[in-house]
Amino acid sequence: MKRRLLFFACGALISISTLYFLDDDNNRMKQTICAYIDYFNPEKRVLSQLLLPEHDIIYTKNDSSEIANFLEGSWVNHELTNKENYPQIFVLDNLVKEIPSRLTVHFYDKEERKVELERKRYSKAIFKEIKKGITLSKRSYKSYYFITGIFFLIMIPVSLLVRKLIRKRSS
């Protein structure tokens, strides 16, 4: 049993890594794996929510290129983030060019405005000033542990089921 499970795990790892590391712009396997990994990552979910194209994005002190550079690799500071009040305040930390930096974002969800005799809902994100030289928060890796746990939760029963089916077929 252990030997079959080991062979199965090695084969799955080799096939997934081979498909993942192919240098192809349209590598759907790589995109799918990244999407599964990022699904449980709260930092990626917050960033993707803030940058949705249908939102109004307002930059106060920094321009869009500075904000885009900051957002690449940034993470949510859960201690300073306040999702309970309105507007929601998200605090993002990042290490930009070896300088610890922090960005505060005010997120207004379900605002209303009048457009041609209709009231339409929209959301907006206001990116405040990037502060430099602050103490950074610790990055959370819980989401990666969670996705690994789900993988094992699924794969162990599947391998046991396959073993049972192989035994039935051989007898």
C-alpha positions in Angstrom: 0.0 0.0 0.0 2.7 2.5 1.0 4.7 1.6 -2.1 1.7 2.2 -4.4 0.9 5.5 -2.6 4.5 6.6 -3.0 4.5 5.7 -6.7 1.2 7.6 -7.2 2.4 10.6 -5.3 5.7 10.7 -7.3 3.8 10.4 -10.6 1.4 13.1 -9.7 4.1 15.4 -8.6 6.2 14.8 -11.7 3.2 15.3 -14.1 2.0 18.4 -12.3 5.4 20.0 -12.1 6.1 19.2 -15.8 2.9 20.8 -16.9 3.3 23.7 -14.6 6.8 24.7 -15.7 6.2 24.6 -19.4 7.1 28.0 -20.9 3.8 28.7 -22.7 1.8 31.9 -22.4 -1.4 29.9 -22.8 -0.6 27.2 -20.2 -4.1 26.6 -18.8 -2.8 24.0 -16.3 -0.5 26.6 -14.8 -3.3 29.2 -14.7 -5.6 26.6 -13.0 -3.0 25.6 -10.4 -2.3 29.3 -9.6 -6.0 30.0 -9.4 -6.6 27.2 -6.9 -3.6 28.3 -4.8 -4.7 31.9 -4.8 -8.4 31.1 -4.1 -7.7 30.6 -0.4 -5.2 33.4 -0.2 -6.8 36.4 1.5 -4.2 38.8 0.2 -4.9 38.0 -3.4 -8.6 38.1 -2.9 -8.5 41.6 -1.3 -6.2 42.9 -4.1 -8.3 41.5 -6.9 -11.4 42.9 -5.3 -9.8 46.4 -5.0 -8.7 46.3 -8.6 -11.8 45.1 -10.4 -12.3 47.1 -13.6 -15.9 48.1 -12.8 -14.8 49.9 -9.6 -13.9 53.6 -9.6 -10.2 53.8 -8.5 -9.0 57.1 -7.1 -5.4 58.0 -6.4 -4.8 60.8 -4.0 -1.0 61.3 -3.5 0.6 58.7 -5.7 0.1 57.9 -9.4 -1.2 54.6 -10.8 2.3 53.3 -11.8 3.6 53.8 -8.2 0.5 52.1 -6.8 0.9 49.2 -9.3 4.5 48.7 -8.3 3.5 48.7 -4.6 0.6 46.2 -5.1 2.9 43.6 -6.7 3.8 41.3 -3.9 2.0 43.3 -1.2 0.1 41.6 1.7 -2.7 42.7 4.0 -1.9 43.9 7.5 -4.8 42.2 9.3 -4.0 44.0 12.6 -4.7 47.5 11.1 -7.4 46.5 8.6 -10.9 47.4 9.5 -13.6 45.6 7.5 -16.4 46.3 10.0 -16.9 50.0 9.5 -17.9 51.9 6.4 -15.8 52.6 4.4 -13.8 49.4 4.8 -10.1 50.3 5.5 -7.5 47.9 4.1 -3.9 48.4 5.1 -1.4 46.8 2.7 2.3 46.3 3.5 5.1 45.7 1.1 8.9 45.8 0.9 9.5 48.0 -2.2 13.2 48.3 -3.2 14.2 47.2 0.3 12.2 50.0 1.9 9.3 48.9 4.1 6.1 50.7 2.9 2.5 50.8 3.8 -0.6 51.8 1.8 -4.0 52.6 3.2 -7.0 51.9 0.9 -10.6 53.1 1.7 -13.1 50.9 0.0 -16.7 52.1 -0.6 -19.0 49.3 -1.6 -22.4 49.7 -3.1 -22.4 53.4 -3.5 -25.2 54.9 -5.5 -25.2 57.5 -8.2 -27.8 58.8 -10.6 -27.2 58.0 -14.2 -29.9 59.1 -16.7 -32.9 59.0 -14.3 -31.7 55.7 -12.8 -29.8 55.0 -9.6 -27.0 52.7 -10.2 -24.7 51.0 -7.6 -21.0 51.1 -7.9 -17.9 50.6 -5.8 -14.9 52.7 -5.4 -11.4 52.3 -3.9 -9.4 55.4 -2.8 -5.7 54.7 -2.6 -4.1 57.0 0.0 -0.5 57.9 0.3 2.3 55.3 0.4 4.1 55.7 3.7 7.7 54.6 3.9 10.1 53.6 6.7 7.5 51.8 8.9 7.5 48.5 10.7 6.0 45.8 8.5 3.5 43.2 9.7 4.3 39.5 9.3 3.0 37.7 6.2 0.5 34.9 6.7 1.1 31.5 5.0 -2.1 29.9 6.4 -3.7 29.7 3.0 -0.9 27.6 1.6 -1.1 25.2 4.5 -4.9 25.1 4.0 -4.6 24.2 0.3 -2.0 21.5 1.1 -4.4 20.0 3.7 -7.2 19.9 1.2 -5.0 18.2 -1.3 -4.1 15.4 1.2 -7.7 15.2 2.4 -8.8 14.4 -1.2 -5.9 12.3 -2.3 -5.7 9.9 0.6 -9.3 8.6 0.3 -8.9 8.5 -3.5 -5.7 6.3 -3.2 -7.5 4.0 -0.8 -10.4 3.7 -3.2 -8.1 2.9 -6.1 -6.4 0.3 -4.0 -9.7 -1.3 -3.2 -10.8 -1.3 -6.9 -7.4 -2.9 -7.9 -7.9 -5.6 -5.3 -11.4 -6.3 -6.5 -10.3 -6.5 -10.1 -7.3 -8.8 -9.4 -9.4 -11.3 -7.5 
